[in-house]
Amino acid sequence: MEEPIRSPSGKQSGKASEKKDPARDLFEWIQALVSSVLAVVLLFTFAVRLIGVDGRSMLPTLQHGDRLLVLSSLLYNDYQYKDIVILRKESFDDKPIVKRVIATEGQTVDIDFQAGVVYVDGLALDEPYVNELTYAEEGTAFPLTVPEGSVFVMGDNRNHSSDSRHSRLGTVDTRYVIGRAVFLLFPGPDSETEKRVFSRIGALA
C-alpha cells in the first residue's frame, strides 16, 4: 500500500490546513471579555468591596482617605476581637462607618473611664492599636453584655470616635455589618504631614 507523503515537520501534506475565521475569533474575544466583566461585577457585588475611610476615628491604624478592600459578610461573618469591620446603621449614620470589634455575643464589656481601661469578661485588654486611652463616655451604661448575634465596636482614636459607647449605636447586630476590612489598597494623606505613606499598604491585622 502506498505510504502517505509527509512534510518535514511530520504532518501529512495531504491534509488541508484550517482557515481562520475572523468573525468567529471576534465573537470568541467578545465572549471572553463579557465573561471577564461579569466575573468582576459579581466579585465586587457579592465577595469584596472597595470602601474609603471617612474621618479620623480609627487613627493611628487608618487615616482619612484610606481605601480598603473589604471581604463581604456573605463570605465572612464570624467576627472576632480586633477585626476591623465596616457597618451601616441608618438610625446612627447614613454612611458606612469603620470600627474595630472589641467584644462578641455573650461577652461582657466594662470601661473604667477614670483609668481609661477597657475590660472584656473581667480582663483588661492590651490595646497597642489605640491612639490614646479610653476616657470619653458617650451615654451607654456599663457593664454591658453583648446580645446574641451582635458585636461591640470602638474606634482606635478612642476619645474622638462615636461607637458602641454612644447610646444611639450601642451593640451592633451583625446584619448591619457590611464586611471585614482585610487590606489597605491605597493610603490617604497622613493626618499630621499630609503626605501619603505607601509603606502602609498591606494586610490589616
C-alpha positions as CSV (number, residue, x, y, z in Angstrom):
1,M,0.0,0.0,0.0
2,E,1.3,3.5,-0.9
3,E,2.6,5.4,2.1
4,P,1.2,9.0,2.6
5,I,3.7,11.7,1.8
6,R,4.7,13.5,5.0
7,S,6.1,17.0,5.2
8,P,9.5,17.6,7.0
9,S,7.5,18.5,10.2
10,G,5.9,15.1,10.3
11,K,2.4,16.3,9.3
12,Q,0.6,14.8,6.3
13,S,0.9,17.3,3.4
14,G,-2.4,15.9,2.0
15,K,-4.4,17.4,4.9
16,A,-5.7,20.9,4.3
17,S,-4.8,23.5,7.0
18,E,-7.7,25.0,8.8
19,K,-8.5,28.6,7.8
20,K,-9.0,31.2,10.5
21,D,-12.5,32.7,10.7
22,P,-12.2,36.4,11.7
23,A,-15.8,36.6,12.7
24,R,-15.5,33.6,14.9
25,D,-12.3,35.0,16.5
26,L,-14.1,38.3,17.2
27,F,-17.1,36.5,18.7
28,E,-14.9,34.5,21.0
29,W,-12.9,37.6,22.0
30,I,-16.2,39.5,22.9
31,Q,-17.5,36.4,24.7
32,A,-14.3,36.2,26.8
33,L,-14.5,40.0,27.5
34,V,-18.1,39.8,28.6
35,S,-17.4,36.8,30.9
36,S,-14.5,38.7,32.5
37,V,-16.5,41.8,33.1
38,L,-19.4,39.7,34.5
39,A,-17.0,37.9,36.8
40,V,-15.6,41.2,38.1
41,V,-19.1,42.6,38.7
42,L,-20.1,39.5,40.6
43,L,-16.9,39.6,42.6
44,F,-17.4,43.2,43.7
45,T,-21.1,42.7,44.3
46,F,-21.0,39.5,46.4
47,A,-17.4,38.8,47.5
48,V,-15.5,42.0,48.1
49,R,-16.0,45.8,48.1
50,L,-13.8,48.8,47.9
51,I,-14.6,51.3,50.7
52,G,-12.9,54.6,51.6
53,V,-12.3,55.7,55.2
54,D,-14.2,58.9,56.1
55,G,-13.0,60.7,59.2
56,R,-10.2,60.1,61.8
57,S,-11.9,57.8,64.3
58,M,-9.6,54.9,63.5
59,L,-6.3,56.8,63.9
60,P,-3.5,55.7,64.1
61,T,-4.5,52.4,62.3
62,L,-6.4,54.1,59.5
63,Q,-6.2,57.6,58.0
64,H,-8.9,59.7,56.5
65,G,-9.0,58.8,52.8
66,D,-7.6,55.3,53.0
67,R,-9.0,52.9,50.5
68,L,-9.8,49.4,51.9
69,L,-10.5,46.0,50.4
70,V,-13.5,44.6,52.4
71,L,-14.5,41.0,52.5
72,S,-18.2,40.7,52.2
73,S,-20.3,39.4,55.1
74,L,-21.6,36.8,52.7
75,L,-18.2,35.2,52.8
76,Y,-17.0,36.1,56.3
77,N,-19.4,36.8,59.2
78,D,-17.7,35.1,62.2
79,Y,-16.4,38.4,63.6
80,Q,-13.8,38.2,66.3
81,Y,-12.0,40.6,68.6
82,K,-9.7,43.0,66.8
83,D,-11.4,42.6,63.4
84,I,-11.8,45.9,61.6
85,V,-15.3,46.0,60.2
86,I,-17.5,48.2,58.0
87,L,-21.0,48.7,59.2
88,R,-24.0,50.8,58.4
89,K,-26.9,51.6,60.7
90,E,-29.1,54.4,59.2
91,S,-30.5,55.3,62.6
92,F,-27.0,56.2,63.7
93,D,-25.3,57.4,60.5
94,D,-26.4,57.4,56.9
95,K,-22.9,56.5,55.7
96,P,-20.8,53.3,56.3
97,I,-18.5,53.6,59.3
98,V,-15.3,51.8,60.2
99,K,-14.7,50.4,63.7
100,R,-12.9,47.6,65.5
101,V,-14.6,44.7,67.1
102,I,-13.9,44.7,70.9
103,A,-16.4,42.0,72.1
104,T,-18.8,39.5,70.6
105,E,-22.0,37.9,71.7
106,G,-22.2,36.7,75.3
107,Q,-19.1,38.7,76.4
108,T,-19.4,41.5,79.0
109,V,-17.7,44.9,78.4
110,D,-16.8,47.3,81.2
111,I,-14.9,50.5,80.9
112,D,-13.0,52.3,83.7
113,F,-13.2,55.8,82.3
114,Q,-11.0,57.2,85.1
115,A,-8.1,54.9,84.2
116,G,-9.0,54.7,80.5
117,V,-9.0,50.9,80.6
118,V,-11.4,48.6,78.7
119,Y,-12.3,45.2,80.2
120,V,-13.9,42.2,78.5
121,D,-15.1,39.4,80.7
122,G,-13.2,41.0,83.6
123,L,-9.9,41.1,81.9
124,A,-8.2,44.3,80.9
125,L,-7.5,44.5,77.2
126,D,-4.0,45.1,75.9
127,E,-4.6,47.6,73.2
128,P,-1.5,48.7,71.3
129,Y,-3.6,49.8,68.4
130,V,-5.3,52.7,70.2
131,N,-4.3,56.4,69.8
132,E,-4.9,57.1,73.5
133,L,-6.6,55.5,76.4
134,T,-10.4,55.5,76.7
135,Y,-11.7,58.4,78.7
136,A,-14.7,59.6,76.7
137,E,-18.2,58.5,77.8
138,E,-21.0,58.6,75.3
139,G,-24.1,57.5,77.2
140,T,-24.0,53.7,77.1
141,A,-24.3,52.2,80.6
142,F,-21.6,49.7,81.7
143,P,-21.1,46.9,82.4
144,L,-22.8,45.7,79.2
145,T,-23.3,42.1,77.9
146,V,-23.3,41.8,74.2
147,P,-26.6,40.2,72.9
148,E,-26.7,37.2,70.7
149,G,-25.8,38.0,67.0
150,S,-24.2,41.3,67.9
151,V,-20.8,42.9,68.4
152,F,-19.5,45.7,70.4
153,V,-17.3,48.1,68.3
154,M,-15.0,51.0,69.1
155,G,-12.7,53.3,67.1
156,D,-9.0,53.3,67.7
157,N,-9.0,57.0,68.2
158,R,-10.8,56.5,71.4
159,N,-11.7,60.0,72.5
160,H,-12.7,61.1,69.1
161,S,-14.9,58.3,68.0
162,S,-18.6,57.7,68.1
163,D,-19.1,54.0,68.5
164,S,-20.8,51.4,70.7
165,R,-20.2,53.7,73.7
166,H,-22.8,56.0,72.1
167,S,-26.3,55.4,73.3
168,R,-27.7,55.7,69.7
169,L,-25.4,52.9,68.4
170,G,-24.7,50.6,71.3
171,T,-24.1,47.0,70.4
172,V,-24.5,46.3,66.7
173,D,-26.5,43.5,65.1
174,T,-24.1,41.7,62.7
175,R,-26.8,42.1,60.0
176,Y,-25.7,45.7,59.9
177,V,-22.1,44.7,59.2
178,I,-21.1,45.1,55.5
179,G,-17.9,43.1,55.9
180,R,-14.4,42.9,57.3
181,A,-11.6,45.1,56.1
182,V,-8.7,42.9,55.1
183,F,-6.3,45.0,53.1
184,L,-5.3,48.6,52.7
185,L,-5.1,49.2,49.0
186,F,-4.2,52.9,48.9
187,P,-3.2,55.3,51.7
188,G,-4.9,58.6,52.5
189,P,-2.7,61.6,53.5
190,D,-1.2,61.4,56.9
191,S,-3.2,63.5,59.5
192,E,0.0,65.4,60.5
193,T,2.2,65.6,57.5
194,E,-0.5,65.4,54.8
195,K,1.8,63.0,52.9
196,R,0.8,59.5,51.7
197,V,2.9,56.8,53.3
198,F,2.8,54.0,50.7
199,S,4.6,51.6,53.0
200,R,1.3,51.3,54.9
201,I,-0.2,49.3,52.0
202,G,-0.8,45.8,53.0
203,A,-2.9,43.4,55.1
204,L,-4.8,44.7,58.1
205,A,-4.1,42.9,61.3
